[in-house]
Amino acid sequence: MDEIVLAALKKWPAVPACHGWLALDARGDWYLRDDRAQAAGPFPKVKGSVLRHVGLCAFIARNYQGGPDGAWYFQNGPQRVYVELEAAPLVLGVHRQAQGWTVQTSQLAEATALAVRGAWLDEAGRLFLDTDRGYGLVRSLDMAAAADALEAGLWPLQELAFDAMPARFGYRLSPQRDAAR
């Protein structure tokens, strides 16, 4: 987490959390969901405005993490901004290298390779990977490289219904709707 964020947390420890204003889609794009977008419908049916500012997206990545209750959030200074997820907390890229494959995500600050512990296919044919930094959906753009890694036996593949994934891997798609219950 950024030093400025940690300092703000110490200075203002009791700022209320924010729900519904930030979302992550299945392509790995961040969306700002203002009052109008939220009133128009739930994410991902109504996405909101895509964030394209490189600096802002990098700031979110440096301060994005999961909590012990499975809700993922962006720590924006003293305010915790819970994130609506379309599919998983991370969207993963799979890249062929000379010595095999690497898996990375732009949702985390570090550009290091992630260690994959397992692979799951849902009923829609989407590929998810359990990594040392969290559970993620493989981007459609990287499915050819991921298929090659699977064929090479790099990751054991299992099937699991999408609806069962959040409970199995400890994340929440919609902290806003969960908080309202």
Stockholm file with secondary structure:
# STOCKHOLM 1.0

chainA/1-181         MDEIVLAALKKWPAVPACHGWLALDARGDWYLRDDRAQAAGPFPKVKGSVLRHVGLCAFIARNYQGGPDGAWYFQNGPQRVYVELEAAPLVLGVHRQAQGWTVQTSQLAEATALAVRGAWLDEAGRLFLDTDRGYGLVRSLDMAAAADALEAGLWPLQELAFDAMPARFGYRLSPQRDAAR
#=GR chainA/1-181 SS CCHHHHHHHHHCTTCCCEEEEEEECTTSCEEECCHHHHHHCCTTTSCCEECCCHHHHHHHHHTEEECTTSCEEEEETTEEEEEEESSCSEEEEEEEETTEEEEEESSSSCCCCCCEEEEEECTTSCEEEEETTEEEEECGGGHHHHHHHHHTTSSCEEECCGGGHHHHHTCCSCHHHHHHC
#=GC SS_cons         CCHHHHHHHHHCTTCCCEEEEEEECTTSCEEECCHHHHHHCCTTTSCCEECCCHHHHHHHHHTEEECTTSCEEEEETTEEEEEEESSCSEEEEEEEETTEEEEEESSSSCCCCCCEEEEEECTTSCEEEEETTEEEEECGGGHHHHHHHHHTTSSCEEECCGGGHHHHHTCCSCHHHHHHC
//
